[in-house]
Amino acid sequence: QVQLVEFGGGLVQAGGSLRLSCAASGSIFSINVMGWYRQAPGKQRELVAIITNGGTTTYADSVKGRFTISRDNAKNTVYLQMNSLKPEDTAVYYCYLAARSINWGQGTQVTVSS
């Protein structure tokens, strides 16, 4: 069993910044991918950014240059630094860990006001 707990969502004005973090616990296979997906009202869940345990990153085109994903393997924690936030970034952000199975966090709301 893997548990993912997210921190850091909230309300911010357009152009502002937020930092999300997600701590994983439980039976974690050392080779894994962690990251973030998001789901806006009425839309499908979409990839935001992922990072392998080796540090390889993938970003959605919509966040490239604004968001930075990083991780601390010793703490089994992944971070998402979000800068230059836009109203269209408003969504519930879900932490993600893929190893022997796919695991999701409970989600944290990010709201960007115009």
TIRO-2110 file (N, C-alpha, C; in Angstrom, 1 decimal):
// TIRO-2110
0.8, -1.2, 0.0, N, 1, A
0.0, 0.0, 0.0, CA, 1, A
0.9, 1.2, 0.0, C, 1, A
0.5, 2.2, -0.8, N, 2, A
1.2, 3.5, -0.9, CA, 2, A
0.2, 4.6, -0.5, C, 2, A
0.7, 5.5, 0.3, N, 3, A
-0.1, 6.7, 0.7, CA, 3, A
0.6, 7.9, 0.1, C, 3, A
-0.2, 8.8, -0.4, N, 4, A
0.3, 10.1, -1.0, CA, 4, A
-0.4, 11.2, -0.3, C, 4, A
0.3, 12.1, 0.3, N, 5, A
-0.3, 13.3, 1.0, CA, 5, A
0.2, 14.5, 0.4, C, 5, A
-0.7, 15.4, -0.1, N, 6, A
-0.3, 16.6, -0.7, CA, 6, A
-0.5, 17.8, 0.2, C, 6, A
0.4, 18.8, -0.1, N, 7, A
0.3, 20.1, 0.7, CA, 7, A
0.6, 21.2, -0.3, C, 7, A
0.0, 22.4, 0.0, N, 8, A
0.4, 23.6, -0.7, CA, 8, A
-0.6, 24.2, -1.6, C, 8, A
-1.7, 23.7, -1.8, N, 9, A
-2.7, 24.4, -2.6, CA, 9, A
-3.2, 25.6, -2.0, C, 9, A
-4.0, 26.4, -2.8, N, 10, A
-4.6, 27.6, -2.2, CA, 10, A
-5.1, 28.5, -3.3, C, 10, A
-5.3, 29.8, -2.9, N, 11, A
-5.8, 30.8, -3.8, CA, 11, A
-4.7, 31.8, -4.0, C, 11, A
-4.5, 32.2, -5.2, N, 12, A
-3.4, 33.1, -5.6, CA, 12, A
-3.9, 34.0, -6.8, C, 12, A
-3.4, 35.2, -6.8, N, 13, A
-3.7, 36.0, -8.0, CA, 13, A
-2.9, 35.6, -9.2, C, 13, A
-3.4, 36.0, -10.3, N, 14, A
-2.7, 35.7, -11.6, CA, 14, A
-1.3, 36.4, -11.5, C, 14, A
-0.3, 35.6, -12.0, N, 15, A
1.1, 36.1, -11.9, CA, 15, A
1.8, 35.7, -10.7, C, 15, A
1.1, 35.1, -9.7, N, 16, A
1.7, 34.7, -8.5, CA, 16, A
2.3, 33.3, -8.5, C, 16, A
2.7, 32.8, -7.4, N, 17, A
3.4, 31.5, -7.3, CA, 17, A
2.8, 30.7, -6.2, C, 17, A
2.9, 29.4, -6.3, N, 18, A
2.6, 28.4, -5.3, CA, 18, A
3.5, 27.3, -5.4, C, 18, A
3.7, 26.6, -4.3, N, 19, A
4.6, 25.4, -4.3, CA, 19, A
3.8, 24.2, -3.7, C, 19, A
3.6, 23.2, -4.5, N, 20, A
3.0, 22.0, -4.0, CA, 20, A
4.0, 21.0, -3.6, C, 20, A
3.7, 20.2, -2.6, N, 21, A
4.6, 19.1, -2.2, CA, 21, A
3.7, 17.8, -2.0, C, 21, A
4.3, 16.7, -2.2, N, 22, A
3.6, 15.4, -2.0, CA, 22, A
4.6, 14.4, -1.4, C, 22, A
4.2, 13.9, -0.2, N, 23, A
5.0, 12.9, 0.5, CA, 23, A
4.4, 11.5, 0.3, C, 23, A
5.2, 10.6, -0.1, N, 24, A
4.8, 9.2, -0.3, CA, 24, A
5.3, 8.4, 0.9, C, 24, A
4.4, 7.4, 1.3, N, 25, A
4.8, 6.5, 2.4, CA, 25, A
4.2, 5.1, 2.1, C, 25, A
4.7, 4.1, 2.8, N, 26, A
4.2, 2.8, 2.6, CA, 26, A
5.2, 2.0, 1.8, C, 26, A
4.7, 1.0, 1.0, N, 27, A
5.6, 0.1, 0.2, CA, 27, A
5.9, 0.8, -1.1, C, 27, A
7.1, 1.5, -1.1, N, 28, A
7.5, 2.2, -2.3, CA, 28, A
8.6, 1.5, -3.0, C, 28, A
8.4, 1.1, -4.2, N, 29, A
9.5, 0.6, -5.0, CA, 29, A
10.4, 1.7, -5.4, C, 29, A
11.7, 1.4, -5.3, N, 30, A
12.7, 2.5, -5.5, CA, 30, A
12.7, 3.0, -6.9, C, 30, A
12.4, 2.2, -7.9, N, 31, A
12.3, 2.7, -9.3, CA, 31, A
10.9, 3.1, -9.6, C, 31, A
10.6, 4.4, -9.7, N, 32, A
9.3, 4.9, -9.9, CA, 32, A
9.2, 6.2, -10.6, C, 32, A
8.1, 6.6, -10.9, N, 33, A
7.8, 7.9, -11.5, CA, 33, A
6.8, 8.6, -10.5, C, 33, A
7.1, 9.9, -10.2, N, 34, A
6.2, 10.7, -9.4, CA, 34, A
5.9, 11.9, -10.2, C, 34, A
4.8, 12.5, -9.8, N, 35, A
4.4, 13.7, -10.5, CA, 35, A
3.1, 14.3, -10.1, C, 35, A
2.6, 15.1, -11.1, N, 36, A
1.3, 15.8, -10.8, CA, 36, A
0.5, 15.8, -12.1, C, 36, A
-0.8, 15.6, -11.8, N, 37, A
-1.9, 15.7, -12.8, CA, 37, A
-2.8, 16.8, -12.3, C, 37, A
-3.7, 17.3, -13.1, N, 38, A
-4.7, 18.2, -12.7, CA, 38, A
-6.0, 18.0, -13.4, C, 38, A
-7.1, 18.4, -12.8, N, 39, A
-8.4, 18.3, -13.3, CA, 39, A
-9.2, 19.5, -13.0, C, 39, A
-9.6, 20.2, -14.1, N, 40, A
-10.4, 21.4, -14.0, CA, 40, A
-11.9, 21.0, -14.1, C, 40, A
-12.8, 21.8, -13.6, N, 41, A
-14.2, 21.4, -13.7, CA, 41, A
-14.7, 21.2, -15.1, C, 41, A
-15.3, 20.0, -15.4, N, 42, A
-15.8, 19.7, -16.7, CA, 42, A
-14.8, 19.2, -17.7, C, 42, A
-13.6, 19.0, -17.2, N, 43, A
-12.5, 18.6, -18.1, CA, 43, A
-11.9, 17.3, -17.6, C, 43, A
-11.2, 16.6, -18.5, N, 44, A
-10.5, 15.4, -18.1, CA, 44, A
-9.2, 15.7, -17.3, C, 44, A
-8.8, 14.7, -16.5, N, 45, A
-7.5, 14.8, -15.8, CA, 45, A
-6.4, 14.8, -16.8, C, 45, A
-5.4, 15.7, -16.6, N, 46, A
-4.4, 15.9, -17.6, CA, 46, A
-3.0, 15.9, -16.9, C, 46, A
-2.0, 15.5, -17.6, N, 47, A
-0.6, 15.5, -17.0, CA, 47, A
-0.2, 17.0, -16.9, C, 47, A
0.5, 17.2, -15.8, N, 48, A
1.1, 18.5, -15.6, CA, 48, A
2.7, 18.3, -15.7, C, 48, A
3.2, 17.5, -14.9, N, 49, A
4.6, 17.2, -14.9, CA, 49, A
4.9, 15.9, -14.2, C, 49, A
5.9, 15.2, -14.7, N, 50, A
6.4, 14.0, -14.0, CA, 50, A
7.9, 13.9, -13.9, C, 50, A
8.4, 13.1, -13.0, N, 51, A
9.8, 13.0, -12.8, CA, 51, A
10.2, 11.6, -12.4, C, 51, A
11.2, 11.0, -13.0, N, 52, A
11.6, 9.7, -12.7, CA, 52, A
12.5, 9.8, -11.5, C, 52, A
12.8, 8.6, -10.9, N, 53, A
13.7, 8.6, -9.7, CA, 53, A
15.1, 9.0, -10.1, C, 53, A
15.4, 8.9, -11.4, N, 54, A
16.7, 9.3, -12.0, CA, 54, A
16.8, 10.8, -12.3, C, 54, A
15.6, 11.5, -12.2, N, 55, A
15.6, 12.9, -12.5, CA, 55, A
15.1, 13.4, -13.8, C, 55, A
14.7, 12.5, -14.7, N, 56, A
14.2, 12.8, -16.0, CA, 56, A
12.8, 13.4, -15.9, C, 56, A
12.6, 14.6, -16.5, N, 57, A
11.3, 15.3, -16.3, CA, 57, A
10.5, 15.3, -17.7, C, 57, A
9.2, 15.4, -17.5, N, 58, A
8.3, 15.7, -18.6, CA, 58, A
7.3, 16.7, -18.2, C, 58, A
7.1, 17.7, -19.1, N, 59, A
6.1, 18.7, -18.7, CA, 59, A
5.0, 18.8, -19.8, C, 59, A
3.8, 19.2, -19.4, N, 60, A
2.8, 19.6, -20.4, CA, 60, A
3.3, 20.9, -21.1, C, 60, A
3.0, 21.0, -22.3, N, 61, A
3.4, 22.2, -23.1, CA, 61, A
2.8, 23.5, -22.4, C, 61, A
1.7, 23.4, -21.8, N, 62, A
1.0, 24.6, -21.2, CA, 62, A
1.7, 25.1, -20.0, C, 62, A
2.6, 24.3, -19.4, N, 63, A
3.3, 24.8, -18.1, CA, 63, A
4.8, 24.9, -18.3, C, 63, A
5.3, 24.5, -19.5, N, 64, A
6.8, 24.6, -19.7, CA, 64, A
7.2, 26.1, -19.5, C, 64, A
8.3, 26.2, -18.8, N, 65, A
8.9, 27.5, -18.5, CA, 65, A
8.3, 28.3, -17.3, C, 65, A
7.2, 27.7, -16.8, N, 66, A
6.5, 28.3, -15.7, CA, 66, A
6.6, 27.4, -14.4, C, 66, A
6.4, 26.1, -14.6, N, 67, A
6.4, 25.2, -13.5, CA, 67, A
7.7, 24.4, -13.5, C, 67, A
8.2, 24.0, -12.3, N, 68, A
9.4, 23.2, -12.2, CA, 68, A
9.1, 22.1, -11.2, C, 68, A
9.3, 20.8, -11.7, N, 69, A
9.1, 19.7, -10.8, CA, 69, A
10.5, 19.2, -10.3, C, 69, A
10.5, 18.8, -9.0, N, 70, A
11.7, 18.2, -8.4, CA, 70, A
11.3, 17.2, -7.4, C, 70, A
12.3, 16.4, -7.0, N, 71, A
12.0, 15.4, -6.0, CA, 71, A
13.2, 15.2, -5.1, C, 71, A
12.9, 14.7, -3.9, N, 72, A
13.9, 14.3, -2.9, CA, 72, A
13.7, 12.8, -2.7, C, 72, A
14.5, 12.0, -3.3, N, 73, A
14.3, 10.5, -3.2, CA, 73, A
14.5, 10.0, -1.7, C, 73, A
15.3, 10.6, -1.0, N, 74, A
15.5, 10.2, 0.4, CA, 74, A
14.2, 10.4, 1.2, C, 74, A
13.5, 11.4, 0.9, N, 75, A
12.2, 11.7, 1.6, CA, 75, A
11.0, 11.2, 0.9, C, 75, A
11.2, 10.6, -0.3, N, 76, A
10.0, 10.1, -1.1, CA, 76, A
9.0, 11.3, -1.3, C, 76, A
9.5, 12.4, -1.6, N, 77, A
8.7, 13.6, -1.8, CA, 77, A
8.9, 14.2, -3.1, C, 77, A
7.9, 14.7, -3.7, N, 78, A
7.9, 15.4, -5.0, CA, 78, A
7.4, 16.8, -4.8, C, 78, A
7.9, 17.8, -5.5, N, 79, A
7.6, 19.2, -5.4, CA, 79, A
7.2, 19.7, -6.8, C, 79, A
6.3, 20.7, -6.8, N, 80, A
5.9, 21.4, -8.0, CA, 80, A
5.9, 22.9, -7.7, C, 80, A
6.9, 23.6, -8.2, N, 81, A
7.0, 25.0, -8.1, CA, 81, A
6.3, 25.6, -9.2, C, 81, A
5.2, 26.4, -9.0, N, 82, A
4.4, 27.0, -10.0, CA, 82, A
4.5, 28.5, -10.0, C, 82, A
5.1, 29.0, -11.0, N, 83, A
5.3, 30.5, -11.1, CA, 83, A
4.4, 31.0, -12.3, C, 83, A
4.3, 32.3, -12.3, N, 84, A
3.5, 33.0, -13.4, CA, 84, A
2.1, 32.3, -13.6, C, 84, A
1.5, 32.1, -12.5, N, 85, A
0.2, 31.3, -12.6, CA, 85, A
-0.9, 32.1, -13.4, C, 85, A
-1.7, 31.4, -14.1, N, 86, A
-2.7, 31.9, -14.9, CA, 86, A
-4.1, 31.4, -14.4, C, 86, A
-5.2, 32.1, -14.7, N, 87, A
-6.5, 31.6, -14.3, CA, 87, A
-6.8, 30.2, -14.9, C, 87, A
-6.2, 29.9, -16.0, N, 88, A
-6.5, 28.6, -16.6, CA, 88, A
-5.7, 27.4, -15.9, C, 88, A
-4.9, 27.8, -15.0, N, 89, A
-4.2, 26.8, -14.1, CA, 89, A
-5.1, 26.3, -13.0, C, 89, A
-6.2, 27.0, -12.8, N, 90, A
-7.1, 26.6, -11.7, CA, 90, A
-7.6, 25.2, -11.9, C, 90, A
-7.5, 24.3, -10.9, N, 91, A
-7.8, 22.9, -11.0, CA, 91, A
-7.5, 22.3, -9.7, C, 91, A
-8.0, 21.0, -9.6, N, 92, A
-7.5, 20.2, -8.5, CA, 92, A
-6.3, 19.5, -9.0, C, 92, A
-5.2, 19.6, -8.2, N, 93, A
-4.0, 19.0, -8.5, CA, 93, A
-3.8, 17.7, -7.8, C, 93, A
-3.5, 16.6, -8.5, N, 94, A
-3.3, 15.3, -7.9, CA, 94, A
-1.9, 14.8, -8.0, C, 94, A
-1.4, 14.4, -6.8, N, 95, A
-0.1, 13.7, -6.8, CA, 95, A
-0.2, 12.3, -7.4, C, 95, A
0.9, 11.9, -8.0, N, 96, A
0.9, 10.6, -8.8, CA, 96, A
2.2, 9.9, -8.5, C, 96, A
2.1, 8.6, -8.3, N, 97, A
3.2, 7.7, -8.2, CA, 97, A
3.0, 6.4, -8.9, C, 97, A
3.8, 6.1, -9.8, N, 98, A
3.7, 4.9, -10.6, CA, 98, A
5.0, 4.0, -10.4, C, 98, A
4.7, 2.8, -10.0, N, 99, A
5.8, 1.9, -9.8, CA, 99, A
5.2, 0.5, -10.2, C, 99, A
5.0, -0.3, -9.2, N, 100, A
4.3, -1.6, -9.5, CA, 100, A
2.8, -1.4, -9.7, C, 100, A
2.3, -0.3, -9.2, N, 101, A
0.9, 0.1, -9.4, CA, 101, A
0.8, 1.6, -9.5, C, 101, A
-0.3, 2.1, -9.9, N, 102, A
-0.6, 3.5, -10.0, CA, 102, A
-1.3, 4.0, -8.7, C, 102, A
-0.7, 5.1, -8.2, N, 103, A
-1.3, 5.6, -6.9, CA, 103, A
-1.6, 7.1, -7.1, C, 103, A
-2.6, 7.5, -6.4, N, 104, A
-3.1, 8.9, -6.5, CA, 104, A
-3.2, 9.5, -5.1, C, 104, A
-2.9, 10.8, -5.0, N, 105, A
-3.2, 11.5, -3.8, CA, 105, A
-4.7, 11.9, -3.8, C, 105, A
-5.1, 12.6, -2.7, N, 106, A
-6.5, 13.0, -2.6, CA, 106, A
-6.8, 14.2, -3.3, C, 106, A
-5.8, 15.0, -3.8, N, 107, A
-6.0, 16.2, -4.5, CA, 107, A
-6.0, 17.4, -3.7, C, 107, A
-5.4, 18.5, -4.2, N, 108, A
-5.4, 19.8, -3.6, CA, 108, A
-5.8, 20.9, -4.5, C, 108, A
-6.7, 21.8, -4.1, N, 109, A
-7.3, 22.8, -5.0, CA, 109, A
-6.3, 23.9, -5.2, C, 109, A
-6.1, 24.3, -6.4, N, 110, A
-5.3, 25.5, -6.8, CA, 110, A
-6.3, 26.4, -7.5, C, 110, A
-6.5, 27.6, -7.0, N, 111, A
-7.4, 28.6, -7.6, CA, 111, A
-6.6, 29.9, -8.0, C, 111, A
-6.6, 30.3, -9.2, N, 112, A
-5.9, 31.5, -9.7, CA, 112, A
-6.9, 32.5, -10.1, C, 112, A
-6.9, 33.6, -9.4, N, 113, A
-7.9, 34.6, -9.7, CA, 113, A
-7.3, 35.6, -10.7, C, 113, A
-8.2, 36.2, -11.5, N, 114, A
-7.7, 37.1, -12.6, CA, 114, A
-7.7, 38.6, -12.0, C, 114, A
END
